C-alpha cells in the first residue's frame, strides 16, 4: 500500500525526470514546428520583427530585422539549448518573452493565442524552477553547488 507521505512528497528523481520531459518535448516541437523554418528563412525576419515594432508606429521600423532574428533565434537555438539543458534559464527567458510577443500579436491580430500562452507558461515554469538534474547546467554549474548545501 502506498503511504500518503509518498504521494504528497514525491521522489526527487521523479521530479527531475518530469523537468527533463517538460524541457525536452515542448522544445523539440518548438524547434521542429516553428524555429527551424524561421531561422533558415532570413527573408521573413523583417515580418517577424514587425510583430513587436507595430505598436510603436514607424519610429522603430529599423529594428524589424534584428527583432525578427531574435524571435527566430529564440525559437530555434534557445529551444535546442533548453532541450539539452545548457544555459536553460536565460534561454527560457528569451523564449518566454518571444511567446508573450506572439500571444499579443495573435490577440491584436488574427489567430488564436492559445499555443503561445501554453509555450509561455512552460518556459516561465522552466525559468523559475530550473533545469533539473538531467541537464548540462547541472553537470557543469550546479552539481558542485548541490554538494555544498
Secondary structure, DSSP 8 states (H G I E B T S, - for coil): ---HHHHHS--HHHHHHHHHHHHHHHHHHHIIIIIHHHHT-GGGHHHHHHHHHGGGGGGGGGGHHHHHHHHHHIIIIIHHHHHHTSSHHHHHHHHHHHHHHHHHHHHHSSS--HHHHHHHHHHHHHHHH---SSSHHIIIIIHHHHHH-
